[in-house]
Amino acid sequence: AERDRVLLKPPSAWQAYDHYLRAAVSVAAYHSSYDKASLVAGRQLLAQALTIDPNYARAHAALSNVYMSFWIHRWDDEIVWSEALDRSYQSACEGVRLSPDLPEAHIALGQALTFLRQHQAAVAAVERAITLNRNLTSFRFSYILVLAGEAARAVELLTSHMRLDPFYQPNAPVALAYAYYMLRRYEEAMPLLLEAAARAPKMAH
């Protein structure tokens, strides 16, 4: 049945998916190198995917994360900085609207809500993502939970994330270190920050 459903998909769906996959590679490269060119390339590929298929929820969620990176780093040569956070929020909302059962869309929404200082709603988005997929982990959980005052839970989820994903991005130890820092467990935070700095020397936060 799954094979038959795949064969019935129109060519445009495959083209959008191809752009999405290429964007995922570019964005992953950015999170390893913090080379802005990789992030820009990822944004362009996601825009192409959404031009082909405006209802592609996963691409909207990924685009939300890209806009968030532009906002965090205050890069405004690609997008006006003051608009980046709102775009991140709107893209995440669109992803959730189009696919309410997509965990990644709820994570993106939670991240945007965190920096919009809507912490209760942000934690609710994390809870929804976990309910939808118990095996899903993300370094973004830490920032959402720590800023909502749940640093101890952030440590629990990030420790699990790094155990389950041996190829975790440099952002993961930073996120875990942030949680330890807020708990005043400085000796546990320092090695994680040193690891992240060694793996991604261009990381600015």
C-alpha positions as CSV (number, residue, x, y, z in Angstrom):
1,A,0.0,0.0,0.0
2,E,2.8,2.4,0.8
3,R,4.5,1.6,-2.5
4,D,1.2,2.4,-4.4
5,R,0.8,5.7,-2.5
6,V,4.3,6.7,-3.5
7,L,3.8,5.9,-7.1
8,L,0.6,8.1,-7.2
9,K,2.5,11.2,-6.0
10,P,2.8,13.9,-8.7
11,P,6.3,14.8,-10.1
12,S,6.1,18.1,-8.3
13,A,6.0,16.4,-4.9
14,W,9.3,14.6,-5.7
15,Q,10.9,17.9,-6.9
16,A,9.9,19.7,-3.7
17,Y,11.2,16.7,-1.6
18,D,14.5,16.9,-3.5
19,H,14.9,20.6,-2.7
20,Y,14.0,19.9,0.9
21,L,16.7,17.1,1.3
22,R,19.3,19.4,-0.3
23,A,18.3,22.1,2.1
24,A,18.6,19.8,5.0
25,V,22.2,19.0,4.0
26,S,23.1,22.7,3.7
27,V,21.5,23.5,7.1
28,A,23.3,20.6,8.8
29,A,26.6,21.9,7.3
30,Y,25.8,25.3,8.7
31,H,25.3,23.9,12.2
32,S,28.7,22.1,12.0
33,S,30.7,25.0,10.5
34,Y,28.6,28.2,11.2
35,D,29.4,29.3,7.7
36,K,26.6,31.7,6.8
37,A,26.7,30.7,3.1
38,S,25.4,27.2,4.0
39,L,22.5,28.7,5.8
40,V,21.7,31.1,2.9
41,A,21.8,28.1,0.5
42,G,19.5,26.2,2.7
43,R,17.0,29.0,2.8
44,Q,17.0,29.3,-1.0
45,L,16.4,25.6,-1.4
46,L,13.5,25.6,1.0
47,A,12.0,28.6,-0.8
48,Q,12.3,26.6,-4.0
49,A,10.6,23.6,-2.4
50,L,7.7,25.8,-1.2
51,T,7.4,27.5,-4.6
52,I,6.8,24.0,-6.0
53,D,4.6,22.9,-3.1
54,P,3.3,25.7,-0.9
55,N,1.6,23.1,1.4
56,Y,4.8,21.3,2.3
57,A,4.6,21.4,6.1
58,R,8.1,20.0,6.7
59,A,9.7,22.7,4.6
60,H,7.8,25.4,6.5
61,A,9.1,24.0,9.8
62,A,12.7,23.9,8.5
63,L,12.4,27.4,7.1
64,S,11.2,28.5,10.6
65,N,14.5,27.2,12.0
66,V,16.5,29.0,9.3
67,Y,14.8,32.3,10.1
68,M,15.5,31.7,13.8
69,S,19.3,31.3,13.0
70,F,19.2,34.6,11.1
71,W,17.5,36.3,14.1
72,I,19.9,34.8,16.7
73,H,23.0,35.9,14.8
74,R,21.5,39.3,13.9
75,W,22.4,38.7,10.2
76,D,20.4,41.2,8.2
77,D,21.9,41.1,4.7
78,E,19.5,38.4,3.6
79,I,16.5,39.4,5.7
80,V,15.7,42.5,7.8
81,W,16.8,41.3,11.3
82,S,13.7,42.8,13.0
83,E,11.5,40.6,10.8
84,A,13.3,37.3,11.2
85,L,11.7,36.3,14.4
86,D,8.2,37.0,13.1
87,R,8.9,35.0,10.0
88,S,10.2,32.1,12.1
89,Y,6.9,32.2,14.0
90,Q,4.7,32.5,10.9
91,S,6.5,29.6,9.1
92,A,6.2,27.4,12.2
93,C,2.5,28.2,12.5
94,E,2.0,27.3,8.9
95,G,3.8,24.0,9.3
96,V,1.5,23.2,12.3
97,R,-1.6,24.3,10.4
98,L,-0.7,22.2,7.4
99,S,0.3,19.1,9.4
100,P,-0.8,19.1,13.0
101,D,0.8,15.7,13.6
102,L,4.3,16.8,12.4
103,P,6.6,16.9,15.5
104,E,9.2,19.0,13.8
105,A,6.7,21.8,13.2
106,H,5.8,21.9,16.9
107,I,9.4,22.1,17.9
108,A,9.9,25.0,15.5
109,L,6.8,26.7,17.0
110,G,8.1,26.1,20.5
111,Q,11.4,27.7,19.7
112,A,9.8,30.8,18.1
113,L,7.4,31.1,21.0
114,T,10.3,31.0,23.5
115,F,11.9,34.1,22.0
116,L,8.5,35.8,21.8
117,R,8.5,35.2,25.6
118,Q,5.4,32.9,25.5
119,H,7.1,30.3,27.6
120,Q,4.0,28.3,28.7
121,A,2.9,27.9,25.1
122,A,6.5,27.0,24.1
123,V,6.7,24.2,26.6
124,A,3.2,23.0,25.5
125,A,4.6,22.8,21.9
126,V,7.5,20.6,23.2
127,E,5.1,18.4,25.0
128,R,3.0,18.0,21.9
129,A,6.1,17.1,19.8
130,I,7.2,14.4,22.3
131,T,3.6,13.0,22.4
132,L,3.6,12.7,18.7
133,N,7.0,10.9,18.6
134,R,8.5,9.6,21.8
135,N,11.7,8.8,20.0
136,L,12.2,12.4,18.7
137,T,15.0,14.4,20.3
138,S,16.3,17.9,19.6
139,F,18.9,20.3,21.0
140,R,16.2,23.0,20.8
141,F,14.4,21.4,23.7
142,S,17.1,22.8,26.1
143,Y,16.7,26.4,25.1
144,I,12.9,26.2,25.3
145,L,12.9,24.5,28.7
146,V,15.7,26.5,30.3
147,L,14.1,29.8,29.4
148,A,10.8,28.5,30.8
149,G,12.5,27.7,34.1
150,E,12.9,23.9,33.6
151,A,16.6,23.5,33.5
152,A,16.7,20.2,35.2
153,R,14.3,18.7,32.7
154,A,16.4,20.2,29.9
155,V,19.4,18.3,31.2
156,E,17.5,15.1,31.2
157,L,16.3,15.5,27.6
158,L,19.6,16.8,26.2
159,T,21.6,14.0,27.9
160,S,19.2,11.5,26.2
161,H,19.5,13.4,22.9
162,M,23.3,13.1,22.9
163,R,23.2,9.5,24.0
164,L,20.8,8.5,21.2
165,D,22.4,10.5,18.5
166,P,26.2,9.9,18.4
167,F,26.5,12.4,15.5
168,Y,24.9,15.2,17.4
169,Q,25.6,18.8,16.2
170,P,27.9,21.1,18.1
171,N,24.8,23.0,19.3
172,A,23.8,20.1,21.5
173,P,26.7,20.4,24.0
174,V,26.2,24.1,24.1
175,A,22.5,23.6,24.9
176,L,23.3,21.1,27.6
177,A,26.0,23.4,29.0
178,Y,23.4,26.2,29.1
179,A,21.1,24.1,31.2
180,Y,24.0,23.1,33.6
181,Y,25.0,26.8,33.9
182,M,21.5,27.8,34.9
183,L,21.6,25.0,37.6
184,R,25.1,26.4,38.7
185,R,26.7,23.1,37.8
186,Y,29.6,25.0,36.2
187,E,32.2,22.1,36.3
188,E,29.9,20.0,34.2
189,A,29.2,22.9,31.8
190,M,32.8,23.8,31.0
191,P,33.9,20.6,29.1
192,L,30.8,20.8,27.0
193,L,31.5,24.3,25.9
194,L,35.1,23.4,25.2
195,E,33.9,20.5,23.0
196,A,31.6,22.8,21.1
197,A,34.3,25.4,20.6
198,A,36.7,22.8,19.3
199,R,34.2,21.3,16.9
200,A,32.8,24.7,15.6
201,P,35.3,27.5,16.1
202,K,33.0,30.0,14.3
203,M,30.1,29.4,16.7
204,A,29.3,32.8,18.2
205,H,26.9,31.9,20.9
